[in-house]
Amino acid sequence: MNKTSIALIALSIAIIGCAKFQNEIASNGGLFGSYKGDYIVRNDSGGKIMDVWVLHDVIVQSVESGSGWLFRDQNGNPVHLGGDVKVIRISNSGDVRLSDWHEYHAEFSTKSYQELYAK
């Protein structure tokens, strides 16, 4: 093995070991490019949960032209969100599970998310 090969291997290990790079890989779903995954997207207003999307096999991305988020719901409709939004990409090893969440939209319910699903 020549010095160039050794240097490239060392650089690759250093980059992959970088915490920021590891966060980006987890966020994108892979090392090269972005890949679909399962997400929980929560939209709050005034300290109350207004919407919860439980999404399977989608991409949730930050909007390039400003602040906010863009994804397609389970019906294929594009959804743009801004403001108080929490986006969680579900990993197989995490404490957060899709089954812990319920799809919810305040405009279709007379009760709050907490009233309906508090444990």
Secondary structure, DSSP 8 states (H G I E B T S, - for coil): --HHHHHHHHHHHHHHH-HHHHHHHHHHTSSSS---EEEEEEEEETTEEEEEEEEEEE--EE-TTSSSEEEE-TTS-EEEE-SEEEEEE--TTSS--GGG---EEGGG-SS-HHHHH--
